Amino acid sequence: MIRNIVFDMGNVLIDYQPLSYARRFFSDEAEVQLVYRELFSGPEWLKLDEGIVEPEAALASVCARLPEAMHSAAKELFLHWFDFIEPIQGMNELARQLKRAGYSIYILSNAAYSFHLYKERIPVFPLLDGYLVSADEKMVKPSPAIYQLLCSRYRLQPEECYFIDDRLENVQAAQQCGMSGYCYRMDTDHLIAALLKSGVAFQ
């Protein structure tokens, strides 16, 4: 029986669109693409999620690969991109419905320490029964250890958890740890159908 619904954050509860954020700070499309590649797709971003590099050092490393004229705007982007995140309203409402129906709800996300600066922007955050963020724990999905830590910290049984993520490898890792799961692709109706098929009731 499913008792716990575990949500990823980016592109599940919030709409993560780094190209859009970059365009708020750079008008030249070539610069947008460059900062997107070097900042959001660079090795430092992954290390920030892992919690193994300090933000200042990560920013300095990124800027070293950018023209000096871009440094000021790149810093502002790095410090403020999350000011522009938007919630995925349908998924937040789904989480509210599940909470009202008696399920415990959690977030399990690969995210940097900056998560703690914007977590209150997630509409369902006050309703969570718990959350686990990769940078805080120095481990990232799809490592089995992070799913096991979530279960041990909150005393969850994997077979009672349903995990929702936008990356298939993360869902597969959760399933290998004993959870049910769904790879979400902005297809909320299909997700609801999958939840119902797994025995999740909304009333």
Order of alpha helices (4+ residues) and beta strands (2+ residues): beta-beta-alpha-alpha-alpha-alpha-alpha-beta-alpha-beta-alpha-beta-alpha-alpha-beta-alpha-beta-alpha
